[in-house]
């Protein structure tokens, strides 16, 4: 007696195999212009794995239903990739489902891959015809099922063995798209359009989709995947724990540019610089709230994501310090609704937050005029000093964003009168007459010179506020066991007539200025602690009584990992875009990336893409190995940016 039940299952498995194979051919032809994937065996082995359950069902009806479900899901995955490729040149990722609302709002008929739809319908019609023909040919005796037959079990065993052989051989011989030698299932979920397409081409739609789905559902599944360099860095810092249990005070200075530090006009900044490791080649170019976010999380995100107030990050600095017994507080003399900071700061882990709403509500009305009528930093510190520098048993982490130096910079601004009445202008003119201060735009127009004077006076007001903080630390005997970080959010927003100064912002109209020069985005970044500075000076043969400089390029991304390093707090190094300045292995470990300008930069290279023709060289004697190191770091950063921005739509890393 023929077992028509088994025959139908065999026919059905062959049809499902051909169905998936046909759609994979369609995808390869449309995207890659080739017949099949470059590494076919891993994809083919998964066909077998998906076909196996057909033989587990006693009823042909359930086998047919299963086959239809698998076929629809598989063809849908292929079609989503084709539609993404047609509309954007990218391929589908499950993380894009978080942006489906945005996609629908901009979707139009030109994005529909009509050619692929026609071919898909042909595959569906042919498959349906084969299934109908199969049931017609095996109609006789189809009701006679021998439950004791062993053929299904034998066939399943053979297919399982084939799957294991194909899969094991493929995993042994095939390297993943990053050439790290890891299992492709661990590393297929990548970043750029180019790398994702390379991964899909190498491993197939099933493998790519599986890895992408796992990573999207559980972002922490990639935590175990670390580069060899990242693992090495965990044990290479000579300064790890040198400031264990110290207080941390991070001050992000609005428009905090290093040329505004002056021994006579900003004596507190200058004295703090003498107790610091001065990151002299620091660059930053982001909106204020994004730079603020970077200094808190060690990672960047788009302004839309930051401003959403929905991002949660268990690896943020306040969360890491909360877990180590710190009290964490955020301060800014602006409305907590601006940039949605109230929600953002709470979600990032700060246990306390102090805004103008609570501390200084009278200033809120003037803030939104954006005409230079901002509350003074010197006044805000008077109102919050006991909270900024608390005297308590447990260590504290304070993050303070300043306000006085926010533009515009004009004598028409209301704060001009305040600065004049406080004596800042008279001190500036006196210093200028004595040769102790020089207007960096002295060969520009009077209007430009006035802008520089204004911003210098604004920085003098911050310096007064800083002096009050330093005095408080010293009076309470907290100065020596407090790490103070000062950094600027972005460069000065003013127009210079002289392109050689390289101090212009995006508001400049100078056509021949090079936007890829790091000097354009130079900002303050200093890490202050006497113990730390002394150790660093001794280890590097520097004079601890002079200003000590760290000369490799840095950005605000280095702040969080560097602080965790010297505080002796264990952390996952590759969860942050920057590397602790004490754990770098090459000068390309840290690079400058701006969400505003969207290019990657070191002193030698700048690139706006990951292709070789997208790299601009900044020096003549660049080695190929240097370029490879630079591009390796770019790819690492792009991975974090991509994953972080996508995951942010689902609430961030929790």
N, C-alpha and C positions, 0 to 999 in steps of 0.2 A: 504494500500500500504506500502510495506516494504521500509524503508529508508536505502538502501544499502550504501549510502554515510556515514551514521552514523556507520553502521556495520563495514565498512572498517576502519574507524578511530579508532573504538574500537579495532579491530584486530591489527591495526598498532601500537597502543599504547602498547598493550600487548607484541607484538614482540620486540619493542624498549626496553621495561622494561626488558624482558628476555635477550636481547642482552647485555645491560649494566650489568645486574646481572651476566651473564656468564663471561664477561671480568673481573669483580671484583673478582669472584671466582678464575679465572686463576691467577690474580695478588697475591691474598692472598696465594694460594697454592705454587706459585713459590718463594715468598719472605718470607712468615711467616709460611708456612706449616700448614695452617688452612683453614677452609671453608669460613669464611667471617670476616669482621672487628669486632674488640672487641666492638665498639660502633656503631651498624648498623643503628640506626634510622635516624641519620642526613643524611647519604648517601642515604638511601632509600627515604627520604622526598625530596631530590633534584632530584631523578629520576622523581618523580611526577611533580615537577616544570618544568623539561625539557619536559615532555610529554604533558603538558597543551596546548602549541601552536598548536599541531596537530589538536585540535578542533576549532581553530580560523580561519583556512583556509576553504573557501567554496569549493575549488577544492581539490579532492583527490590527484591530481598531485603535488600540492604545499605541501600538508601534507607529501607525500612520499619523496619529495626532502628535506624537513626540517628534516625528520627522518634520512635520509641517511647522511646528513651533521653532525647532532648531533652524530650519531653512529660512523662516521669516526673520528671525533675529540676526542670522548671519548676513542675509542680503541687506537688511537694514543697516548693519555696521558698514558694509561696503558702500551702500548708497550715501550714508552720512559723510563718509570720507570723500566720495566723488563730489558731493554738493559743496563741501567745505573747500575742496581744491578748486572747483569751478569759480567760486565766489571770491576767495581770498588767497588762493595759492597754498593754504595751510591744509592740514589734515585733522580729522576729528579727534577730540579728547573728551572724556567724560566730564572733566572739570568745566568744559564749556557749557554744560547744562545749566550752570549757575547763572549764565548770562543770556539765557534763552529769551528773556523779556526784551533785552536790548537788541538781540538778533532779529526778533519778530518786527520790532519797530522800524528797522532799516531794511528789511527784506523786500526785494522786488523780483519780478519775473525773470530779470536778466540773470539772476543767480541760479536758476533752475537748469541742471544739466540734461537738456532734453534728449540729447543723443544717448546718454547713459540710461535714461528712462525707457527709451525705445528698446534698447538691447536687453534691459532688465525684463520688460514685458515679454520679449521673445523667449528668454530663459524660463520664465514662469509658465508660459503656454506650452513649451516643449516638455517641461517637467510634468505638468498636469496631464499632458497626453501620454507620457510614459507610464504614469501611475495608473491611469484608466486602462491602458493596454495591458499592464501587468495584472490587474485584477480580472480583466476579461480572459486572459490566457490561462489564469490559474483558478478560474471559477469552479471547475469541476472538482468536487471532493474537498472544497475549501473548508467545509464544516467538519471534516474528519481530522481531529488533532490528537496525535499520540503524545500524551503528557509525559510518557517515560522516555521519549526520544532524547538521546544524548548529544545530537548534533549541535543544537544551539550553544550548549555549554562548551563543546569542543571548539566551535568556531569562535566564540567569545574569547576563549583562552588563547587561541592562535593570534587573534587580532590584538589582544592585550600584550602578548609577547612581542608582536611586531611594533606596537606603539613604544614599548619600553626600549627596544633595540634602537629604533629610529631616534627617539628622544635622547637617549643616553649618548649615542654617537654624535648627534648634533651638538649637544651641550659640551661634549668633550672637544670637538674640533672647531666650533664656531666661537669667535670672540664677540663680545657685545659692541655696540656702536661707539662706545667710549674707549674701546681697546684696553679696558682695565682687567680683562680676564675673568670678570664676574659672571655669574649666571645671568643670562639675558632677562629672565623673569624679574631680576632685581633692578635692572638698569634700563629697561626699555622706555620707561616714562621720562621723556626728556623735554626740552625747552624750546628750542627755536624750530621754525618751520623746516629748515634744512635738516637738522638732526632727527626730528621726528620722522620725516620722510625717509631718511636713511635707515632708521630703525624698522619702520614698516616694511621697507624694501628688503631688509635682511631677514626678518623673522616672520613676516606675515601678519595678516589682520587679526587672527585669533590670539596670537602671542602678544602682540602690541596691545590689543584691547584688554586682555586679561591683566597685564601688568599695570596699564593705565587705570583700570577700574580699582584695583587693589590700592594703588597709591592715592587715588582720589578719595576713596572711602576712609582710608587710614593713612594720613600723611606721615605719621610717625613710623610707618613701616620702612621708610628710607633712612631712619636714624642709624641703623646698623651699617649702612653703606658709607664708608669714609674712605677718602683717598689715603694713600700711604703717607703723604705729607701731613695731612690733618692729624693722623694718629701720632706721627713723630712729634708734632708740635706740643702734644699734651705733656711731654716730659722734657722739654728743651729750654724752659724759661729759667734763667738765673734769678729772677725776681719774684717767682711764684710765692705768694703768701708774705711778702716783705711788709705789707701793710694790713695784715690780717686783723679783722675786727675794727679797723679804722672807720671813722665817719667819712661820708662821701658828700661833697657839695659840687654839683654840676651847674654851671651858669652858661646858658646859651645867650650870647650877646647879639641882639638885633644889629645886623650890618656890622659885625665885629671884624674889622679889617686891621691887620697888623701895623699899617702905617699910622694908625691913630694912637699907638702906644708911645708916650713921650715922657721922659724923665721928669720934666718940669710941670707939664700940664696934667698928666695922669700918673702921679707918683705911686699910687697904690697898685695900679696895673704893672708899672715898671718894677716895683719891689717884688711883686708876686712872680713876675717873669724871672727874677733872679733866684727864686726858690723853686723854679720849675724845670722840667724837661720841655724845652720849647720846640714844638713841631713846626719848624720854619718853612717847610714846603707843603703846608696844609692848604687844601682847596675845597671849596664848597659852593654849590650852585643849585639851590632848591628853594621852593617857597618855605616861609618860616615854619609852618606847621609840619612840613615834611622833614626839614632838617631837625626839628625838635623830636619828631618821631624816631629818626635815625639815632639820635643821641640817647634815646630811651630803650630802643629795641635792638640796635646794632644791625637792623635790616631796613631796607627802603620799601616803600609802597607808593603807588600812584596817589596823587592828591585826593582823587575821588574816594579811594579806599580809606585813606587816613581820615578824611573829613566825614566819612559815613558814621564814625563813632562806634562801629560794630566789631572792630578788630580786637581779638583776644590773643594774647601771646604769653604762654607760660614761661618762655625763655627770655622775656623782657627783663631789664635790669631791676626794676622794682619788685617783680615777682621772684627773681632769684634772690634778692636781698631779703624780702619778706620771709623766705624759707630759711634764712640764716639769722633770724632774730633782730633784723633792722626795723625801724619805723620809717615809712617812706612818704614823702610829701611833695606836692607840686605847687608852684607859685607863679602867677602871672597877673599883672594889673590890667586885665581886660575882662570883658564879659565872658562868662563860661559858655555862652551860646555861640560865640564867634569861633568858626572852624569846628563847631560842635565839640569843643575841647572838654566840656563837662563829662560827656559820655565817654569820649576817647580815653581820657586820663583814668577814669574809674576802671574801664575795661583793661587797661594796660597794667593795672595792679597797684596803683598808688592808694595807700590807706587814707591819706588826707589830701585835700586839694583846697587851695585858697585863691579865689579870683576877686575881681573888683566888686562883684555882686555882694560878697560877704565883708570884704575889708575896706573897700574904697568906692562905694556905690555912686558917689557924687560925680565921678569922672566919666561914667558910662556914656552919657549923652554926648560929650565932646569927642569921644573915641571915634564914633562913626562918621564924623565929618572928614576924617582922613586929610586934615589940613595942617598937621603939625601942632595939634593942641593936646598931645598925649600926656598922660600923667607922668611925672618925673620919677625915675628910679630912686632917687635920693629920698623922696617922700614915701614911696611904697615900702622901702626897707625900714623906715622909722615905724611904720604901722605893723610890720610883720617880723621884726628882728628876733623876738623871743621864740617864734615858731620856725623861722629860717634856721636858727642855730639853737636848738633846744638843749638844755642841760639835763641829762637823764642818764640812767644806768646803761640802757641798751644803746648801741650805735644807731645813727640816723643817716638817711639818704635824702637829701634835699635837691630838687631840680627847680631852677629858677630861670624863667625867660624874661629878659629885660624889654624895655619899651622906648626909652628916651631917644634912642638913635634911629628910630624909624623915620623914613622920609615922608614927605618931601623936605628938602634942605634949602630954605629960603628965608630971607629976612621978613617976608610977608607972613610967615608962620607965627601963630600966637606964642609958641614957646621961645621965640627969639627974645621977646620982652623978658620972659622968665630968666633966660640965660644971661641976659644983660644985667638984670637986677641982682642976680646971684654973683656977679663979678667975673663970670667966665670970659667974656669978651675982653675985658680990661687985662686979665691975666694973659690971654692969648696974645694981645697986641704987645704987651710988655715982653713976653718971651720972644716974640718975633723980632722986636727991636734989639734984643740982646743976642740974637743969633741962636737961640735955644729952640726955636720952632721955625720951620720953613713950610710955606704953603706949596704942596706938591704940584699944584696947578698954577704956579706963579707966572708962567708964560702963556696962560690961557686968558680968556676974557674975564672981566670983573665979576660977571654973573657966576661963572664957574668958580672963581676964587672965593666968592661969598658962600657957595655951597660947601666948600671944604672947611671954611671957618665955622659954619653952622654945625656940620657933623662933628667937628673936633670939639666944639662946646658941648654938644650932646654927649659925646664920650666922656667929657670931663664930669658931667652930671652922674653918669654911671660910675665913674671912678670914685666920686664921693660916696655913692651907695656901697661900693666895694670896700672902701675904707672902713665904713661902719661895720661891715660883716667881718673883716679881718680883725678889727679891734675887739669885737665880741668874742671871736675865737680865741684870741690871745688872753683876754681878761678872764675867760673861763677855763684857761689851760687846755683848750681843745685844738689849738693850731697845729701842734706837732703830730697829733694822731688823727688828722683830717686830711683826706686827699681832695684837693680842689681842682676841678677841670673847668676851664673856660674855653669856649669855642664860638665861632661866628656862624650864623646861618647862611649867609650869602655875601657877595661883594657889595660895594656901594652902588646905589642906583643914581648915578649922575652922569652927565654928558661932559666928556673932555674934548677939547679942540685938538689935543695933541695925541695922536695915535701911539706914539712911542711910550707913553706912560703905561699902557696896557691896564688901565683901571676902569675901562668903560663897561657899562652893563648892557643888557639887551635893549635899552632905550636909545643907545647910540646910533647914529646914522653914518658912521665912518665906514665906507665901503671896503677900504683896503686893510682893515683891522682883522687879525687872525683870531677867529673864535676858538681855535684849538690850542691856544697858549694857556698853560696852567696859571701863569701870572695874572691873567684876567680875573681869576676866581680865588685869589689868595685871601685867606681869612685866618683869624687867630685860632690856635689850638695849643693849649699848654696844660701840662699835668703837674700840679704843684704839691710837693711834700718834701720837707727837708731831708728826711731819711732816704727817700727814694732817689732824690737828686744826688745826694752824696754817694750812694752805692753806684749809681749809673756813671757818675763822673770818675770814680775810682776804677771801675771796670773798663772804662774806655779811655783812660789816660788823659782825662780832661781836668781843668781847674775848677773845683767846686765853688770857688769864690767869684767866678764869672758866669755869664749866661751860658747854659749848656744846651746845645742844639741837637735835635734828631733830624737828619738831613734827607732821608728817603721821603718820597711823596706819601702823604697821608690825607685822610678826609675824616669827617665825623664818624664813619663806619668803624674806625679803630677804637673808639672810646669804650664801648661796652666790653669787648673781649679784653682790652688792656686793663680795665678796672677789675674784672673778674679774676684776671691773672694775678695782679698784685695783691688782691684781697684773699687769695688762696682758695677761691670757690671753684669747685670742679664744674666744668661746662663742656658742652659738645662744640668743638671748635668750628665745625663746618655748618653750624646753624646761623652763623653770622657772616655778613658780607666781608667784613674786615678781619684782619689778623692782629692780635696783640703786637704792639711794636717790639715787644721783648721776645717774640716767637717767630719772627719772620726769618725765612731761609734765603729768599732772593729779593731783589728790589722790586719784583713784580708781584709779590704776595699781596700788596695793597695797591689798589688803583682807584682812580676817581671815577665815579659814575653818578650822573645827575639824571633824575627823573624828568627834569625840566628840559635839558638839552639832549638827553638820550644818546650820549656817546661815552666811551670808555677811554681813560687816559692815564698815562704815566708820563714821566719826563722824556721818555724816548718814543713812545707810540701814542697814537690815538686812532680809534676805529669806530665806525658807525655801523659795522656789520661784522659777521664772523668769517667773511670771505677774505682771501688774501688781498684782493684789489680794493678792499674797504679799509685797509690800514694805511695811515699816513706816518711816515718816519720823521722823527724830530731831530735825528742826528745822522751823520754820515757813516759812522763806524759800527753799525748795528749788525750783530751776529745772528745767524739763523736760529741758534739755540735760544737767544734772547727773545726772538719773535715767538718761538714755540712756547716759552714760559709765559709770555704775555697773553697769548691766545688761550692757553690752558686756564689762566686765571679768569679771563673774560668769560669762558664757558662756564666756570664754576659760579661766577656771579650771575650770569644769565639764568642758570638753573634756579637759583634762589629767588631772583626777581620774578621769574615766571610762576613758580610754584606758590610763592608768597602772595602775589597779586590775585591768583586764582583762588587760593584757599581763603583769602580774606573775604571773599564773597560768601563764604560759608562760616564766617566767624573766626577765622585765623587758627593759629597753632594752639590747640588746647591740650 
